[in-house]
Amino acid sequence: MSTATSSTAAAQAVVQLDGKDLPAHCPNPLMTTWSSHPRVFLNLDSHGSAKCPYCGTQYQLKPGAVVHGH
């Protein structure tokens, strides 16, 4: 996963996810702890994307990502 460093950039950032990164959650492991908010699990929509309700970071499945069922 990749992420932006400032809160303004984080709101406009798009974090690309692989199937191994699911379930999607924010803050993600690369975000700094001082700017964290409560962990929230994100439901990806039919287009494979979701937006964090706390910081606005956009999450999206990488093209061709394989999602395994539980």
C-alpha positions in Angstrom: 0.0 0.0 0.0 1.0 3.6 -0.5 -0.2 6.8 1.1 0.3 10.5 1.3 2.1 12.3 4.1 0.0 15.4 4.7 -3.7 15.4 5.7 -4.5 17.5 2.6 -2.7 15.1 0.3 -4.3 12.1 2.1 -7.7 13.4 1.3 -6.8 13.4 -2.4 -4.6 10.2 -2.3 -5.6 7.0 -3.9 -4.3 3.9 -2.2 -4.0 0.9 -4.5 -5.0 -2.4 -3.0 -4.2 -6.0 -3.9 -6.4 -8.9 -2.9 -3.9 -9.7 -0.1 -4.6 -6.2 1.4 -8.3 -7.1 2.1 -10.2 -6.5 4.2 -9.6 -2.8 3.4 -9.2 -0.6 6.5 -8.1 3.0 7.3 -5.8 4.2 8.7 -3.5 1.8 6.7 -0.2 0.5 8.0 1.9 3.1 6.2 0.1 6.1 7.8 1.9 7.8 10.7 0.4 7.2 14.2 0.1 10.9 15.1 -2.4 11.5 12.3 -4.4 8.3 12.9 -8.1 8.1 13.5 -10.1 5.1 14.8 -9.8 2.1 12.5 -12.7 1.7 10.1 -13.2 -1.2 7.8 -14.2 -0.2 4.3 -16.7 -1.9 2.0 -15.5 -1.7 -1.6 -18.3 -0.7 -4.0 -19.0 -2.5 -7.3 -16.2 -0.6 -8.9 -13.7 -1.8 -6.3 -13.3 1.5 -4.5 -14.1 3.1 -1.1 -13.5 6.4 0.7 -12.6 6.7 4.3 -15.3 8.7 6.2 -12.7 10.1 8.6 -9.8 11.4 6.4 -11.2 11.1 2.9 -8.4 8.7 1.7 -9.6 6.9 -1.4 -9.0 3.1 -1.7 -9.2 1.2 -4.9 -8.4 -2.3 -6.1 -5.5 -2.5 -8.5 -6.5 -3.6 -12.0 -6.5 -7.4 -12.2 -6.4 -7.8 -8.4 -7.7 -11.2 -7.3 -10.2 -11.1 -4.4 -10.5 -14.3 -2.5 -13.7 -15.2 -0.7 -13.8 -16.2 2.9 
